[in-house]
């Protein structure tokens, strides 16, 4: 289910998003925002887990790499689907 939000990003982030879409790496502004939020979510998880005695940095990095690989596969699949 898609949830729509209206947000004000300011000129800096508007230009940043436009550049990323124009580069072809992302198909839409929404993809840029979702990718950014996933990165922010990982950052927050890492910051929270750094205080956890059971935090395993190697396992965490493996999870990050898996997520990045999945994101790339989804972008590649979407590119092939639209052409």
Secondary structure as the mmCIF struct_conf table of DSSP 4:
data_model
#
loop_
_struct_conf.conf_type_id
_struct_conf.id
_struct_conf.beg_label_comp_id
_struct_conf.beg_label_asym_id
_struct_conf.beg_label_seq_id
_struct_conf.end_label_comp_id
_struct_conf.end_label_asym_id
_struct_conf.end_label_seq_id
HELX_RH_AL_P HELX_RH_AL_P1 UNK A 10 UNK A 22
TURN_TY1_P TURN_TY1_P1 UNK A 23 UNK A 24
BEND BEND1 UNK A 25 UNK A 25
BEND BEND2 UNK A 27 UNK A 28
HELX_RH_AL_P HELX_RH_AL_P2 UNK A 29 UNK A 49
TURN_TY1_P TURN_TY1_P2 UNK A 50 UNK A 51
TURN_TY1_P TURN_TY1_P3 UNK A 53 UNK A 54
HELX_RH_AL_P HELX_RH_AL_P3 UNK A 57 UNK A 81
TURN_TY1_P TURN_TY1_P4 UNK A 82 UNK A 82
#
